[in-house]
Amino acid sequence: MYVIKTVIVIFSSISGYIFFKSLHIQGYSPLMGLFLGFILGLVTIILRDVIAKIPLKFLLSAFIGFGTAISPLYFFTAYLNNPAFSIEILGYTLGLRFILAVLLGYIGISVAIEKIKYINIPYLDDRKKDDNPRMPKILDTSILIDGRIVEIVESGFLEGPFIIPQFVIKELQNLADAQDSIKRNKGRRGLDIISKLQKISNEVELVDIDFFRIKEVDLKLISLAKKLKGKIISIDYNLSKVAELQGINCLNLNVLANALKPSLVAGETLSVFVLKEGKEAGQGVAYLDDGTMVVIEDGKKFIGQKIEVEVKSVLQTSSGRIIFTHVI
């Protein structure tokens, strides 16, 4: 879209230059035509953007109202074109027909727009605000590498449209081409996840919107979310915090995963495999199937064994839960 607008401005400027050059009239410099053509191109783009935002039914009603209001003037063409019914303003002669056309046209347009507000026209009315239009969900690099988004979308718990910007795809391609095997596998996994999402959902959109003045991908995602009035889906904690500061809603999948973990209360028993030594003296550490850390008091001597423990307390942190237990 930006390329087309640039071409319009250039075309208008060159046309103005050529037109004024062809006049061969003293005082009409081609540079003046270049400047006026440039201004005309900008005005054209601004008018296009303004008109594009006007609902279709208001545009149609304005045209109909204008046409209806000025149509009587055509029955009095000979009478209204009489030079006697003309006035001179700032050196320009304006006929009565022109003046009436402006006044009646204004009345027709304003009345038509005012009345059309109270008329519901199928297929021409914009979607009502209370219809809850679905907000675009912008996927970042981390959520694509993680891969759990596929199961969530497939289960129907998250609806589109899902937006994947080209700069995120480019970052995954750079990872896929990296010399480091770990980065290479992450990049390839992210690209595979995009392919899977396209197969299970017809609401995956690859958008070619970039912000070339911004280097960091995270800031580009925030700018895109502002532009599209959408939200970001990620597992990047830092991105979530920066987006929150910018007033952008960021859905962190790890927060969802923690919320879905079963609740544990003091006194419940667990069967765990003691994997390693804890930070404090004598502590052992185990992990549940969902990755939750279990700290076992006096559990160091049971490293490499499966034991029964009793829950003492549960600590919720920004990165997950930690369950404190003691050996039964």
C-alpha positions, -999 to 999 in steps of 0.1 A, spaced: 0 0 0 28 24 8 45 17 -25 13 25 -44 9 58 -25 45 67 -33 39 60 -70 8 81 -70 27 111 -55 56 107 -80 32 103 -109 12 134 -99 44 155 -94 58 145 -128 25 151 -145 23 186 -130 59 193 -141 51 182 -177 18 201 -179 33 234 -167 63 230 -190 39 225 -220 21 258 -213 50 280 -225 35 309 -206 57 334 -188 54 331 -150 43 294 -151 75 276 -141 76 238 -145 89 237 -109 56 253 -98 38 224 -116 60 199 -98 51 214 -65 14 216 -72 14 181 -86 31 169 -54 4 187 -32 -23 172 -54 -10 137 -50 -9 141 -12 -45 155 -12 -56 126 -33 -41 101 -8 -56 118 22 -91 120 5 -89 83 -4 -80 74 33 -108 96 46 -135 83 22 -124 46 28 -132 50 65 -168 62 58 -194 34 61 -208 24 27 -244 33 36 -234 69 45 -216 72 12 -246 60 -8 -270 81 11 -248 112 5 -248 106 -32 -285 100 -33 -292 131 -12 -270 153 -33 -285 141 -65 -320 145 -53 -315 180 -39 -299 195 -70 -320 177 -96 -347 204 -97 -320 228 -109 -319 211 -143 -355 221 -150 -346 258 -147 -312 257 -166 -320 285 -191 -334 308 -164 -306 302 -138 -279 307 -164 -290 342 -172 -261 366 -166 -284 388 -146 -284 362 -119 -246 362 -114 -224 377 -88 -186 383 -87 -166 371 -57 -128 377 -56 -127 382 -93 -147 351 -101 -182 352 -116 -205 328 -99 -239 320 -114 -271 315 -93 -272 279 -105 -238 271 -90 -247 288 -57 -280 270 -54 -263 237 -63 -239 241 -33 -266 251 -9 -291 225 -19 -264 198 -22 -253 206 14 -289 203 26 -294 170 7 -262 154 20 -267 164 56 -303 154 58 -297 120 40 -268 112 64 -288 122 94 -318 101 85 -299 70 74 -285 66 109 -319 53 120 -323 29 91 -309 -6 92 -298 -18 57 -288 -54 54 -253 -59 39 -245 -22 42 -245 -18 79 -211 -22 96 -208 -49 122 -222 -36 155 -198 -29 183 -216 -53 206 -211 -82 182 -177 -87 198 -156 -88 166 -127 -112 171 -94 -96 179 -63 -106 158 -39 -128 177 -3 -121 167 21 -151 171 57 -145 181 88 -166 174 88 -183 209 52 -195 207 59 -211 172 90 -228 184 72 -241 216 45 -258 194 17 -261 220 -3 -235 201 -12 -263 176 -30 -284 201 -48 -254 217 -61 -242 183 -70 -277 172 -91 -281 204 -110 -250 197 -101 -231 229 -85 -203 209 -100 -187 178 -84 -167 151 -76 -148 131 -39 -157 138 -14 -132 124 21 -143 116 43 -114 104 70 -119 78 97 -106 101 89 -135 125 91 -160 96 124 -144 86 138 -148 122 128 -185 121 145 -189 87 177 -174 101 175 -198 130 169 -227 106 200 -217 86 222 -213 117 254 -234 122 244 -243 158 223 -275 156 201 -264 186 191 -231 169 187 -249 136 163 -274 151 143 -246 167 140 -227 135 128 -257 116 103 -266 143 89 -231 142 84 -233 104 68 -267 107 44 -254 133 33 -226 109 26 -253 83 5 -273 108 -15 -243 118 -23 -236 82 -36 -271 78 -59 -271 109 -72 -235 106 -82 -213 76 -77 -182 97 -39 -181 96 -27 -149 79 9 -142 68 11 -104 68 39 -85 50 39 -55 74 73 -44 87 87 -15 107 121 -10 91 131 17 116 127 -8 145 154 -34 148 142 -55 177 116 -81 168 98 -77 201 92 -40 195 80 -48 160 54 -71 174 42 -45 198 40 -19 170 21 -44 149 -3 -52 177 -10 -14 180 -16 -11 143 -39 -41 140 -55 -35 175 -47 -71 184 -31 -91 211 2 -110 212 5 -147 220 39 -157 234 58 -176 261 84 -148 264 81 -134 299 100 -102 291 79 -96 260 48 -99 281 60 -73 305 71 -48 278 38 -53 260 19 -47 292 38 -14 298 28 -3 262 -8 -11 269 -9 -42 247 -26 -74 258 -1 -103 257 -14 -139 263 15 -159 279 9 -196 273 30 -205 303 6 -186 325 -23 -206 310 -3 -238 316 2 -229 352 -34 -221 357 -44 -255 343 -22 -274 367 -41 -293 394 -43 -276 428 -25 -292 457 -31 -285 494 -11 -292 525 -14 -328 536 -17 -344 502 7 -371 493 28 -375 461 49 -402 446 81 -386 431 115 -395 419 143 -376 436 164 -363 408 191 -340 424 202 -320 454 184 -288 464 198 -254 471 195 -257 509 214 -283 529 199 -318 529 172 -309 503 162 -331 474 145 -320 442 120 -338 420 97 -328 392 61 -337 384 51 -347 349 40 -311 340 74 -298 350 65 -284 385 94 -284 409 91 -304 441 115 -295 469 118 -323 495 130 -316 530 158 -340 540 154 -356 506 191 -355 495 198 -391 508 170 -404 485 185 -391 452 179 -417 425 149 -432 444 111 -430 441 96 -420 474 63 -408 489 62 -372 502 36 -350 519 28 -315 507 37 -288 532 31 -256 512 28 -244 476 46 -212 464 33 -196 432 60 -176 412 60 -158 379 78 -187 363 56 -215 378 49 -233 411 72 -247 436 58 -275 460 76 -279 493 73 -313 509 88 -337 534 94 -374 533 66 -396 548 
